[in-house]
Amino acid sequence: MNWIILSLAGVAIWGANNIIDKIFLEKYIKNSSSATILMGLVGLLVSLSLLVFTGIPEFSTRDFLIIFASGLVLTLFALPYYKSLSLDDASRVVPVFQFIPIFYLLLAYIFLGESLQQKSLVGFLIVLVGSLFIAMEKFDLSIFKIRPSFLFMLLASFMYSVSIVMFKVVAVDNDFWGSILLTYFGTGVGSLLLFLIPSFKRNFISDIVRFKKGVWGVVALNEAGGLTGKLLISLAVIAGPLALVGLVENSQPVFVFIYALLLTKFAPKILKEDFSRESLIIKASSLAIITVGVLLI
């Protein structure tokens, strides 16, 4: 099995995760804070499970604090991400994730001293145009109004980029699974801190008590899918060129677009998104524009 199959499989699974997240927010969880806390608690269980197999990871105090903080930041990423999904179609929300490599480049330039190439700046402008296009309320330049979901997703992309930079700074010189364990542990602790906020606590309890038995199985399956996707991408990076694997990763919005379109057409009771002619033109065009920009970055 070559790196292309591994990376495509990982991205396809991540796209399915986005769709399941959207379905959960429509049918089972009313509050984005509840979804964030639930994600963190599942992450805490994952970290404890990994602890059984890997033992306590050995990190310097500095590396431990950085990798733990990356998990806390990942919790902060989840709040605007779930909020954005609760406001809009997944096929509109996920393409804005393509701001992540842009934020990563900027953070690497500021904190790691990496240079910015002219081609990357052109790619940034193209991604910006495509993202603003998909963020439009209507296909009408005379009344340019940004969808609120875009702003939340922009914040989520920035927080995710910060978490990734912190993770890579530590993981490159330490045990991979130990780094994953501590990241999920930080996410779990972050969710527990959110649970201490009275309004978040009330919302979480209110949402959870409505869960049916089968819902917990889907939650576990979704989280397992996220881990599987991460593992497949990691194996692809080992087996193939990092830059090309990164390009394949950027196809995630395409998978989300296809999944959402198929469900809307054949299983609208599960998920129904806006695929009117105008919306379809906006989504497909902006996705193409963003893809071109990412390729330049």
HELIX and SHEET records of a PDB file:
HELIX    1   1 TRP A    3  LYS A   27  1                                  25    
HELIX    2   2 SER A   32  THR A   54  1                                  23    
HELIX    3   3 THR A   61  LEU A   87  1                                  27    
HELIX    4   4 ALA A   90  VAL A   93  1                                   4    
HELIX    5   5 VAL A   94  PHE A   99  5                                   6    
HELIX    6   6 ILE A  100  PHE A  111  1                                  12    
HELIX    7   7 GLN A  118  ILE A  134  1                                  17    
HELIX    8   8 PRO A  148  ALA A  171  1                                  24    
HELIX    9   9 PHE A  176  PHE A  195  1                                  20    
HELIX   10  10 PRO A  198  ILE A  208  1                                  11    
HELIX   11  11 LYS A  213  ALA A  239  1                                  27    
HELIX   12  12 LEU A  242  GLU A  249  1                                   8    
HELIX   13  13 GLN A  252  PHE A  266  1                                  15    
HELIX   14  14 ARG A  277  LEU A  296  1                                  20    
END                                                                             
